[in-house]
Amino acid sequence: MRPSLSREEVQRLQRADAQAWTVSDLPLLDAARQRLGDPESARRKRRQEAAVAAEHSRRTDVIDSLLQNVEIDESEGAMGMLHGQDLRDALIDEAAQPGIEPDLLAGPFAHIVVDEAQELTDAEWQMLLLRCPSRSFTVVGDRAQARHGFTESWQERLKRIGLDRIDLASLTINYRTPEEIMTEAEPVIRAVLPDANVPTSIRSSGIPVAHGSVSDLESVLDDWLAEHADGIGCVIATGDLDQDVSRARPSVRALTPVLSKGLEFDLVVLVDPEEFGEGIEGPSTTMWR
């Protein structure tokens, strides 16, 4: 049955480039494949059957030649058993023949480890649940780092997507982020997610977070590189990035907030962080590094 959609709704679903797939399309394509089948499966099956038939013919010729040159009675031990069709068929491992291309991601899996789990949509969770009948997962994620918000508790989210036996453990110690960074990050995080789990940093870099003008960017980078020749820095900004930053300084990257998420650098410069997004999107992308 076709859904009843208005002309405007249909237009919103269309793209200028029909081949411009996104990550969000993946679970929809996977669901369609599960229902309609893999269009390549019949082709792979034919290739497999042809490979098995060719190997069967080759081995039959070898066995027939062996039996013709050596007089062996059908009842004489293992060699005599070569007269039987069952043994000949058993000598061929169909799964090992060329032509078969197993889908290593199809599952089923006994256990799945999910990192950055706060970013998964319900549809993406269904892809994983389909591949793990045991419902055995190790789920690692931080609600405060969810780029599109995460107002539920972990228990609520996991129960809603289909997991009911949940053991929750929270991180209380931050070994990665210096105290100076977390001092700046915590009030920003609390402002958009008051019940966020903000672990306590156990180390201090001794370098406070500095605020300055965008016009100071070049001098900030050059001064830092003069003292840290082997360091790696990153300038994070939205929109068109000044590629001269990276071209003139090979050890400095210029990235968008999304591309920089989860990466670590010796120096991070945020350019107009108030433009990174509304609500949780801005702080979740930049403050946890």
SEDREN-624596 format. One line per 5 residues: number of its first residue (from 1); their letters; for each residue x, y, z of N, C-alpha, C, CB. Coordinates in steps of 0.001 Angstrom, whole numbers, plus 500000, padded with zeros to 6 digits. Last residue first. Glycine has a CB too. Layout:
<nodes>
NUM = a = X,Y,Z,X,Y,Z,X,Y,Z,X,Y,Z | ... .
</nodes>
This chain:
<nodes>
289 = rwmtt = 537315,517538,524822,538502,517084,524107,539719,517329,524978,538647,517803,522738 | 534469,518634,524822,534972,517399,525408,536174,516911,524616,533872,516319,525446 | 533488,520823,523517,534013,521032,524861,534650,519782,525453,532917,521508,525764 | 532395,520347,520947,533679,521010,521097,534290,520984,522490,533538,522390,520684 | 529941,519090,520789,530901,518850,519727,532300,519361,520065,530422,519491,518459 .
284 = spgei = 528434,519920,522908,528733,518494,522810,529817,518222,521781,527478,517714,522458 | 528060,522689,522505,528994,522206,523523,529346,520734,523378,528420,522441,524881 | 526238,522547,520114,527487,523291,520201,528443,522731,521226,527207,524714,520518 | 524031,520865,520719,524901,520589,519573,526240,521304,519664,524207,520985,518295 | 522324,521587,522752,523416,520670,523077,524414,520530,521938,522863,519311,523434 .
279 = gegfe = 521439,524746,521533,521236,523723,522550,522478,522901,522783,520101,522823,522164 | 522731,525158,518171,521886,525558,519277,521770,524416,520287,520497,525979,518770 | 526105,525508,516914,524795,524877,516998,524037,525369,518211,524931,523365,517045 | 528363,527013,516520,528460,525569,516321,527117,524860,516397,529388,524981,517337 | 528564,529659,517063,527950,529309,515783,527898,527796,515568,528715,529967,514640 .
274 = epdvl = 529995,529937,519319,528550,530168,519446,527805,529837,518158,528281,531619,519836 | 532641,529712,518543,531940,528493,518987,530441,528688,519162,532528,528010,520289 | 534571,531205,516816,533139,531504,516938,532341,530278,517373,532593,532030,515610 | 536865,528735,516782,536555,530001,516127,535044,530191,516131,537122,530041,514672 | 539013,527251,519033,537624,527316,518588,537363,528699,518015,536638,527001,519754 .
269 = vvldf = 541844,525368,518918,541367,526744,518840,539958,526722,518274,542314,527631,517965 | 543859,523198,520681,542567,523334,520013,542145,524801,520076,541485,522406,520672 | 546777,521281,520771,546205,522623,520844,544890,522630,520080,547188,523691,520272 | 547037,518569,520585,547795,519261,521626,547280,520687,521829,549287,519286,521271 | 544021,516642,520176,545093,517486,519672,545815,518132,520853,544541,518566,518700 .
264 = elgks = 541831,513997,519298,542623,514681,520319,543775,515450,519665,543168,513665,521358 | 538396,513386,518313,539831,513435,518058,540540,514217,519170,540115,514074,516678 | 535701,513644,518845,536355,512401,519233,537854,512387,519006,535747,511276,518496 | 535067,515807,516162,534531,515142,517351,535241,513817,517606,533023,514909,517201 | 535798,516982,513829,536788,516983,514911,536337,516175,516118,537086,518400,515338 .
259 = lvptl = 533596,516871,512184,534767,516086,511817,535783,515993,512945,535419,516676,510598 | 531886,518713,513517,531514,517296,513379,532736,516434,513087,530470,517120,512263 | 533249,521211,513353,532962,520584,514645,532649,519099,514540,531811,521285,515302 | 535775,520980,510737,534464,521397,511228,534226,520736,512585,533328,521024,510211 | 539284,521863,510806,538178,520918,510736,536875,521577,511171,538468,519693,511604 .
254 = arvsp = 542547,522025,510038,541370,522888,510050,540155,521996,509799,541478,524041,508970 | 545584,521275,511797,544446,520874,510983,543337,521915,511086,543929,519489,511414 | 549019,521710,511738,547757,522253,512226,546641,521859,511258,547838,523804,512384 | 551363,520961,510596,550991,520271,511833,549713,520821,512452,552116,520369,512834 | 551741,522643,508367,551368,521236,508159,550923,520513,509426,552522,520498,507564 .
249 = rarsv = 550890,525647,507743,551320,524977,508977,550896,523515,508889,550708,525669,510256 | 549936,526533,505376,551163,527169,505862,551724,526483,507096,550904,528625,506169 | 547687,524922,505162,548680,524910,504098,550008,525489,504582,548171,525693,502887 | 546100,525482,507390,546728,524168,507274,547847,524154,506235,545684,523124,506917 | 545512,528179,506811,545939,527776,508153,546684,526457,508085,544731,527660,509104 .
244 = dqdld = 544484,528310,504302,545858,528760,504467,546408,528373,505834,545945,530266,504275 | 541840,527663,504530,542759,526573,504233,544215,526982,504326,542481,526036,502870 | 539594,528683,506650,540747,529283,505993,541786,528198,505753,541341,530447,506843 | 536432,527188,505978,537625,527320,506796,538750,527942,505982,538055,525956,507356 | 533138,528041,505736,534375,527954,504969,535571,528188,505879,534373,528968,503812 .
239 = gtaiv = 531372,526564,508520,531432,527279,507247,532747,527057,506538,531216,528756,507464 | 532978,526574,511770,531920,526209,510836,532107,526978,509539,530522,526487,511442 | 536050,525317,513199,535155,526403,512810,534089,525860,511880,535935,527558,512133 | 539016,524726,514837,537663,524214,514610,536741,525389,514332,537154,523384,515835 | 542267,523867,514360,541373,525018,514364,539992,524521,513975,541873,526146,513391 .
234 = cgigd = 544688,522058,516122,543482,522012,515295,542691,523302,515470,542608,520784,515658 | 548070,520729,516241,546993,521623,516622,545808,521501,515690,547480,523044,516647 | 550608,518854,517528,549572,518858,516498,548418,519718,517005,549089,517395,516155 | 554177,519360,518103,552779,519239,518486,551846,519259,517289,552410,520343,519433 | 556805,519846,517611,556334,518491,517325,554859,518309,517655,557153,517483,518101 .
229 = aheal = 557167,522481,518413,557418,522141,517008,556872,520771,516636,558904,522186,516720 | 556215,524465,520407,555818,523052,520318,555946,522587,518867,554352,522843,520839 | 556985,527061,520189,557342,526372,521416,557038,524876,521370,556622,526998,522570 | 556041,527767,517715,557428,528112,518036,557903,527387,519284,557573,529619,518224 | 553375,527102,517880,554254,526236,517098,555728,526521,517395,553977,526411,515604 .
224 = wddlv = 552455,529333,519373,552397,527977,519940,553349,527033,519201,550953,527426,519878 | 552871,531420,517614,553532,531428,518928,553551,530025,519524,552820,532407,519892 | 551216,530649,515478,552655,530781,515274,553415,530756,516603,552963,532074,514518 | 548645,530684,516684,549203,529452,516104,550719,529537,515973,548578,529177,514729 | 548438,533384,517441,548285,532312,518435,548916,531019,517923,546788,532083,518766 .
219 = selds = 548669,534704,514995,549734,534863,515987,549647,533787,517065,549666,536255,516628 | 546256,533867,513754,547559,533605,513142,548682,533679,514174,547822,534601,512008 | 544208,534808,515567,544408,533394,515253,545807,533097,514724,543385,532947,514243 | 543428,537349,516151,544652,536873,516808,545030,535453,516399,544486,536934,518311 | 540994,537768,515024,542143,538383,514358,543467,537934,514959,542037,539892,514429 .
214 = vsgha = 539284,536722,516853,539580,535922,515664,540792,536477,514932,538366,535881,514723 | 540472,537363,520198,539794,537784,518979,540189,536869,517826,540128,539254,518645 | 540218,535115,523026,540796,536188,522237,539964,536495,521020,542195,535839,521824 | 540959,533263,525942,539947,533829,525058,540566,534995,524300,538686,534287,525858 | 542351,530195,527133,542520,531604,526751,541410,532027,525802,543901,531835,526094 .
209 = vpigs = 542459,528106,529916,541809,528364,528631,541897,529861,528340,540316,527877,528637 | 545721,527638,531445,544308,528031,531453,543771,528227,530040,544120,529315,532261 | 547769,525085,532109,547556,526076,531052,546079,526449,531042,548009,525528,529650 | 548110,523014,533792,548727,524266,534188,548543,525380,533176,550173,524055,534427 | 546899,520635,533415,547948,520991,532454,548710,522235,532882,547345,521210,531075 .
204 = srist = 546046,518202,535798,546037,519608,535423,547185,519877,534460,546142,520518,536673 | 543906,515408,536413,545193,516012,536066,544992,517458,535645,545889,515217,534943 | 541442,514415,536871,542448,514158,537909,543807,514751,537561,542592,512665,538136 | 538130,515628,536524,539478,515492,535954,540491,515302,537079,539848,516738,535092 | 535124,513954,537096,536123,514855,537661,537495,514594,537053,536182,514701,539184 .
199 = pvnad = 532384,513816,534711,533411,513235,535580,534455,514264,536003,534094,512075,534875 | 529185,514521,534558,530427,515231,534247,531515,514705,535182,530253,516792,534396 | 526285,513526,533332,527359,512959,534141,528667,513626,533711,527433,511390,533982 | 523557,515861,533410,524657,515183,532708,525682,514645,533699,525339,516143,531712 | 521321,517223,534245,521636,515960,534917,522762,515191,534230,520399,515093,534982 .
194 = plvar = 521168,519513,532550,521474,519656,533981,521873,518361,534679,520295,520229,534681 | 522059,520405,529732,521732,519067,530224,522069,519017,531719,522515,517954,529423 | 522617,523052,529307,521734,522390,528342,521327,520994,528786,522408,522311,526993 | 524186,523777,531458,523163,524711,531000,522168,524052,530065,523805,525889,530312 | 526086,521808,531716,524983,521834,532677,523853,522742,532211,525482,522290,534040 .
189 = ivpea = 527865,522607,529664,527134,521342,529570,525916,521356,530475,528043,520164,529932 | 528796,524992,530710,528157,524996,529394,527317,523737,529223,529214,525099,528268 | 529981,524197,533127,528789,525060,533149,528063,525120,531813,529177,526455,533560 | 532112,522402,532022,531005,521948,532876,529814,522888,532906,531497,521754,534266 | 534124,523712,530522,533102,522910,529855,531890,522638,530733,533693,521607,529406 .
184 = etmie = 535898,525006,532208,535173,525791,531210,533977,525020,530667,536104,526188,530064 | 536758,522823,533664,536229,523979,534392,535417,524876,533462,537375,524782,535037 | 537836,521222,531702,536566,520837,532289,535938,521959,533100,536749,519625,533155 | 540236,522587,531193,539220,522466,530139,537860,522156,530743,539612,521372,529125 | 541582,522302,533627,541306,523639,533097,540215,523615,532029,542578,524245,532520 .
179 = eptry = 541943,519559,533938,541013,520263,534818,540629,521624,534252,541622,520431,536204 | 542158,517762,530793,542722,518518,531920,541639,519284,532691,543791,519497,531417 | 540868,514597,529924,540731,516046,529789,541293,516785,531005,539266,516416,529588 | 541499,511861,530775,541959,512466,529518,541984,513991,529563,541073,512016,528379 | 540348,510816,532992,541797,510691,532878,542354,511482,531693,542181,509229,532745 .
174 = nitls = 537869,511441,535111,538274,511813,533754,539801,511801,533689,537701,513222,533352 | 535708,509421,536940,537045,509997,536863,537401,510243,535402,538091,509069,537536 | 533262,508234,536605,533350,509339,537567,534692,510054,537522,533105,508825,538965 | 531023,506653,534500,532402,507117,534631,532431,508310,535574,533005,507490,533244 | 528690,504179,535565,528998,505552,535170,530469,505870,535402,528119,506540,535941 .
169 = aldir = 526899,501402,534445,528079,501849,535192,528456,503226,534668,529282,500834,535051 | 524056,499326,534479,524620,500630,534147,525798,500959,535053,523551,501719,534255 | 522611,496689,532954,523513,496991,534059,524265,498272,533692,524509,495792,534344 | 519482,495597,531903,520505,496641,531760,521292,496798,533052,519861,497985,531366 | 517335,494015,530048,518196,493683,531188,519450,494556,531091,518567,492142,531207 .
164 = dlgir = 516121,495011,527717,515413,495113,528994,516255,494756,530216,514219,494232,528962 | 516053,496621,524612,516893,495928,525596,516263,496108,526977,518371,496476,525574 | 514577,498168,522761,514391,496721,522814,515276,495951,523768,514589,496184,521497 | 514462,500890,522767,514893,500269,521508,514877,498737,521573,516293,500750,521149 | 513576,501406,525345,512727,501784,524219,513147,501112,522923,512744,503279,524039 .
159 = klreq = 515711,500603,526898,514455,499852,526975,513567,500157,525776,513711,500178,528279 | 517565,502581,526175,517841,501179,525846,516576,500317,525936,518922,500621,526782 | 516320,504972,527127,516673,504796,525709,516831,503322,525357,517969,505551,525381 | 516011,504460,529880,514845,504744,529040,515166,504503,527569,514371,506192,529247 | 518661,504110,530677,517700,503029,530858,516480,503226,529962,517269,502939,532324 .
154 = wsetf = 519751,506626,530092,520204,505460,529330,519216,504306,529471,521605,505020,529797 | 517110,509088,529899,518168,508388,530620,518602,507212,529759,517689,507912,532043 | 516644,511594,527294,516274,510398,528048,517429,509957,528943,515871,509257,527092 | 517836,513584,525815,517122,513977,527026,516699,512786,527871,515912,514790,526666 | 520082,514337,523915,519808,513030,524517,519134,513311,525855,521134,512159,524693 .
149 = ghraq = 521255,515892,520866,520514,515877,522115,520204,514470,522596,519241,516646,521959 | 522844,515572,518710,521467,515994,518459,520606,515895,519712,520856,515156,517348 | 525303,514762,519655,525254,515943,518792,523837,516456,518585,525877,515630,517452 | 526075,513861,522870,525158,513584,521768,524969,514836,520924,523799,513078,522298 | 527550,514198,525099,528262,514331,523834,527368,514057,522632,529445,513396,523809 .
144 = ardgv = 525990,513673,527255,526411,515059,527069,527159,515278,525765,527274,515489,528219 | 525758,510903,527211,524606,511719,526816,525018,513155,526517,523542,511703,527914 | 528049,508763,525987,527920,509885,526905,526785,510777,526413,529260,510684,527017 | 528770,505201,525849,528333,506484,525313,528160,507518,526401,527040,506323,524555 | 528736,501864,525077,529565,502933,525628,529123,504254,525013,531082,502671,525359 .
139 = vtfsr = 527535,498705,525712,527171,500002,525151,527973,501097,525855,525641,500260,525290 | 527652,495505,524805,528385,496434,525661,528218,497806,525019,529924,496030,525819 | 524969,493156,524547,525674,494338,524077,526524,494944,525194,524681,495374,523544 | 522954,490700,523531,524109,490891,524414,524968,492015,523858,524941,489575,524554 | 520821,489600,522172,520647,490889,522832,521758,491156,523849,519286,490946,523520 .
134 = spcrl = 520989,487380,520608,521173,487176,522039,520886,488438,522846,522581,486705,522314 | 520860,488294,517970,519663,487679,518573,519768,487500,520080,519405,486338,517938 | 522085,490633,516345,522500,490086,517645,521281,489493,518351,523172,491191,518533 | 521117,491843,514111,522327,491043,513953,522804,490414,515261,523425,491896,513377 | 518992,493331,514979,518735,492285,513994,519908,491321,513883,518441,492903,512635 .
129 = llmqw = 520289,495217,516524,519475,494199,517190,519187,493033,516252,518160,494808,517692 | 521458,496816,514517,522298,496042,515423,521512,494925,516086,522910,496944,516480 | 519204,497922,513256,520196,497199,512461,521038,496293,513351,521099,498182,511697 | 518048,499262,515391,517365,498085,514852,518290,497264,513957,516121,498508,514066 | 519796,501402,515712,519738,500363,516742,519071,499101,516207,518984,500873,517977 .
124 = eadtl = 519061,502870,513479,520390,502263,513515,520475,501188,514592,521458,503333,513756 | 516520,503703,514289,516653,502860,513103,518008,502164,513072,516463,503691,511834 | 517105,505340,516457,516344,504110,516672,516495,503157,515492,514865,504431,516901 | 520565,506396,516101,519121,506600,516004,518411,505282,516276,518727,507159,514609 | 523475,506962,518036,522669,506050,517234,521188,506430,517263,522850,504621,517728 .
119 = eqaed = 524981,508507,519734,524675,509064,518417,523723,508187,517606,525953,509268,517641 | 525603,507146,521996,524661,508260,522137,524235,508824,520792,525275,509361,522977 | 527612,505367,521436,526237,504889,521316,525213,506009,521438,525964,503842,522364 | 530358,505256,521055,529633,506473,520665,528139,506175,520511,530207,507050,519341 | 530351,501695,520458,530981,502911,520966,530240,504123,520404,532496,502959,520590 .
114 = vviha = 529281,498576,521204,528844,499800,520533,529516,500998,521198,527289,499940,520576 | 529891,495239,520644,530341,496396,521411,530006,497649,520607,531879,496314,521726 | 527966,492305,520724,528354,493489,519960,528753,494594,520927,527201,493960,519029 | 527877,488765,520519,528005,489960,521350,528487,491106,520478,528979,489721,522545 | 527333,486926,518559,526981,486578,519931,527017,487803,520837,527925,485504,520465 .
109 = fpgal = 525820,487763,515442,526926,487885,516369,526449,487547,517777,527531,489302,516318 | 524760,486298,512272,524518,486833,513629,525791,486853,514471,523445,486002,514343 | 526106,489085,510337,525814,488363,511572,525319,486960,511276,524783,489117,512403 | 526869,490721,508276,525475,490292,508310,525108,489615,509617,525195,489360,507164 | 529431,491425,507822,528681,492268,508751,527229,491831,508903,528729,493702,508293 .
104 = ldpei = 530445,489793,505900,531013,489674,507237,530251,490497,508270,532459,490097,507218 | 528985,488025,503579,528819,489350,504163,529263,489268,505616,527335,489856,504042 | 530980,486053,501356,530177,486189,502576,530127,487628,503064,530731,485296,503674 | 530934,485195,498342,531411,486414,498984,530581,486650,500248,531322,487641,498011 | 531947,482657,496148,531119,483014,497290,531734,484204,498005,530958,481819,498254 .
99 = gpqaa = 533953,482434,494277,532631,482856,493835,531729,483234,494976,531990,481780,493036 | 535812,479471,495057,535732,480862,494591,534324,481182,494128,536737,481118,493449 | 534918,477381,497877,535103,477584,496450,535032,479060,496078,534064,476801,495673 | 534325,476840,500447,535688,477291,500171,535915,477602,498700,536676,476246,500623 | 531788,475839,500552,531988,477181,501095,533360,477744,500762,531799,477167,502591 .
94 = edila = 532121,473234,499569,531438,474232,498758,531706,475660,499241,529948,473961,498761 | 534563,471093,499436,534079,472067,500411,533449,473225,499637,535242,472571,501351 | 534524,467843,498417,534419,469215,497937,533816,470098,499024,533569,469281,496650 | 534366,465309,499385,535703,465864,499233,535691,467332,498802,536478,465050,498232 | 531759,464508,499215,532235,464992,500509,533609,465641,500410,532279,463853,501506 .
89 = drldq = 531567,463500,496643,530903,464765,496962,531439,465364,498253,529396,464561,497071 | 533025,461141,496991,533477,462145,496030,532856,463513,496331,533127,461707,494597 | 531432,459798,498809,532761,460247,499218,533286,461310,498270,533733,459069,499278 | 529151,459313,497204,529047,460088,498443,530406,460630,498886,528445,459228,499553 | 529914,457651,495117,529626,459053,494830,529591,459904,496097,528303,459170,494097 .
84 = ghlmg = 532607,455293,495323,531306,455776,495779,531115,457269,495548,531133,455468,497240 | 535170,454757,494677,534154,454392,493693,532799,454979,494055,534050,452877,493575 | 536627,455324,496883,536569,456362,495869,535591,456034,494752,537933,456588,495295 | 536821,453095,498406,535664,453952,498652,535545,455066,497626,535742,454546,500037 | 539258,452072,497771,538083,451462,497160,536841,452312,497322,537841,450102,497749 .
79 = mages = 540834,453568,499438,540935,453782,497997,539728,453194,497284,542227,453166,497448 | 540116,452497,501927,539778,453879,501605,539838,454141,500112,540706,454827,502328 | 539366,448995,501200,539743,450129,502042,539334,451485,501509,541195,450123,502240 | 538078,447471,498712,539424,447546,499254,539706,448878,499927,540428,447308,498165 | 535755,447170,497308,535710,446853,498740,537067,447011,499421,535209,445439,498939 .
74 = ediev = 536254,447665,494675,535421,448615,495383,535393,448375,496882,534034,448569,494842 | 539698,447110,493903,538358,446582,494088,537538,447571,494926,538406,445182,494765 | 541816,448615,491651,541377,448580,493042,539945,448069,493083,541488,449987,493707 | 544399,449148,489646,543304,448201,489806,542962,448057,491287,543672,446827,489193 | 545066,452224,488444,545367,451335,489564,544168,450424,489757,545690,452138,490877 .
69 = nqlls = 544104,453653,486355,545506,453258,486306,545920,452328,487437,546365,454472,486331 | 541471,454139,487050,541752,453418,485799,543180,452913,485748,541487,454314,484598 | 541673,455614,489380,541093,454279,489467,541358,453461,488206,539597,454375,489715 | 542787,457995,488355,543499,457201,489365,542987,455772,489407,543359,457841,490746 | 540769,458855,486646,542079,458536,486088,542874,457664,487048,542856,459817,485768 .
64 = divdt = 538751,459313,488536,538550,458300,487486,539880,457881,486874,537613,458837,486388 | 539945,461407,489986,539660,460125,490647,539478,459014,489616,538399,460239,491532 | 540104,463426,488021,541312,462963,488705,541079,461583,489330,541744,463978,489790 | 537411,463748,487313,538383,463326,486295,539639,462770,486939,538743,464497,485374 | 536411,464639,489761,535917,463381,489185,536885,462845,488137,534524,463583,488561 .
59 = rrshe = 537682,467078,490010,538050,466003,490929,537561,464646,490427,537482,466279,492321 | 536426,468499,487916,537876,468322,487939,538274,467154,488830,538560,469600,488417 | 533727,468451,488672,534135,467819,487419,535640,467541,487418,533756,468708,486220 | 533876,469918,491056,533387,468537,491077,533834,467791,489829,531853,468508,491191 | 534705,472381,490102,535595,471639,490997,535185,470171,491070,535587,472262,492405 .
54 = aavaa = 532430,473062,488583,533735,472941,487933,534694,472137,488795,534324,474326,487641 | 530469,473143,490598,530333,472188,489486,531669,471982,488787,529278,472677,488473 | 531449,475244,492172,531335,473901,492752,531251,472855,491642,530094,473807,493677 | 531222,477367,490349,532531,477004,490889,532517,475599,491468,532962,478003,491957 | 528459,477422,489934,529347,477157,488801,530720,476715,489287,529476,478403,487911 .
49 = eqrrk = 527579,478080,492493,527177,476798,491915,528080,476426,490736,525706,476850,491463 | 528714,480653,492744,529102,479579,493648,528771,478216,493061,528418,479748,494994 | 527364,482052,490754,528820,481925,490677,529308,480790,491563,529501,483240,491081 | 524754,481845,491773,525081,481232,490477,526585,481047,490316,524536,482089,489327 | 525042,483316,494131,524682,481900,494202,525018,481189,492897,523191,481741,494521 .
44 = rrase = 525573,485860,493178,526606,485162,493939,526317,483663,493999,526708,485741,495358 | 523104,486373,491972,524309,486349,491154,525439,485602,491864,524749,487778,490814 | 521440,486330,494198,521219,485343,493134,522462,485218,492253,519991,485734,492274 | 522490,488538,495651,522568,487178,496194,522384,486107,495123,521525,486994,497277 | 522172,491111,494815,523375,490437,494362,523408,488965,494779,524594,491151,494898 .
39 = pdglr = 519877,492021,496031,519861,491849,494569,521085,491119,494039,519759,493192,493895 | 518699,490543,498890,519888,491162,498331,519894,490960,496829,521168,490583,498968 | 515315,491272,499935,516420,490405,499569,517562,491185,498949,515951,489334,498618 | 513267,492742,500937,513228,492431,499509,514303,491445,499082,513368,493690,498712 | 513823,492957,503691,512487,492588,503227,512467,492099,501782,511559,493763,503368 .
34 = qraad = 516506,493620,503881,515996,492506,504675,514643,492026,504165,515884,492912,506138 | 516600,495856,502242,517315,494651,501839,516803,493430,502606,518823,494825,502065 | 515154,497669,503779,514643,497271,502470,515309,495988,501986,514859,498391,501452 | 516903,497898,505948,515560,497356,506164,514945,496892,504844,514654,498409,506830 | 519084,499098,504644,519238,497784,505263,517888,497121,505490,519989,497903,506584 .
29 = llpld = 518009,501532,503905,518438,500613,502856,518588,499200,503410,519762,501085,502234 | 517627,502531,506482,516474,502365,505597,516808,501397,504464,516029,503726,505024 | 520216,502663,507529,519254,501731,508123,518022,501510,507266,518831,502227,509469 | 521350,504613,505570,521827,503244,505711,520814,502314,506370,523096,503236,506501 | 520559,507237,505608,519900,506343,504652,520227,504881,504910,520299,506709,503237 .
24 = svtwa = 522238,508522,507358,520862,508285,507798,520100,507366,506857,520126,509598,507923 | 524502,508911,505841,524531,507873,506875,523118,507531,507333,525382,508328,508074 | 523352,509406,502428,523850,509871,503715,523867,508703,504691,522982,511036,504263 | 523820,509693,498871,523416,508947,500061,524035,509550,501311,523813,507474,499934 | 523103,510968,496216,523796,511588,497355,523346,510931,498655,523528,513119,497402 .
19 = qadar = 521753,510202,493996,522800,509303,494469,523552,509850,495673,523770,509024,493359 | 520062,512250,493296,519452,511010,493796,520476,510037,494351,518669,510337,492693 | 520324,515471,493962,521186,514386,493502,520678,513091,494107,522680,514638,493884 | 518130,516739,495066,518604,517187,493756,519494,516117,493132,519372,518528,493877 | 515710,514551,496508,516990,515255,496531,517377,515677,495126,518092,514373,497148 .
14 = qlrqv = 512528,514301,498185,513385,514178,497019,514651,515002,497178,512639,514602,495768 | 510947,514901,500295,511665,513634,500359,512643,513459,499201,510683,512487,500373 | 509706,517213,499545,510654,517283,500655,511483,516007,500778,509914,517545,501957 | 507989,516249,497574,509109,517108,497182,510153,517205,498288,508604,518503,496821 | 506130,514919,499178,506948,514161,498234,508166,514965,497823,506130,513770,496999 .
9 = eersl = 504985,517107,500465,505701,516097,501244,506599,515250,500354,504713,515201,501992 | 503758,518419,498320,504815,519094,499073,505646,518103,499878,504213,520145,500003 | 501839,516553,497564,502899,516899,496621,504064,517569,497335,502360,517815,495519 | 501220,514278,500329,500907,515435,499499,502068,515705,498552,500610,516681,500370 | 500728,510813,500537,501598,511962,500742,501171,513090,499819,503076,511587,500499 .
4 = sprm = 499795,507899,501757,499160,509083,501184,500004,510293,501529,497701,509255,501702 | 501757,505036,500803,501312,506030,501778,500715,507238,501072,502476,506463,502681 | 500605,502174,499106,501378,503407,499032,500872,504388,500076,501298,504024,497620 | 500839,498812,500000,500000,500000,500000,500885,501253,500000,499045,499997,501226 .
</nodes>
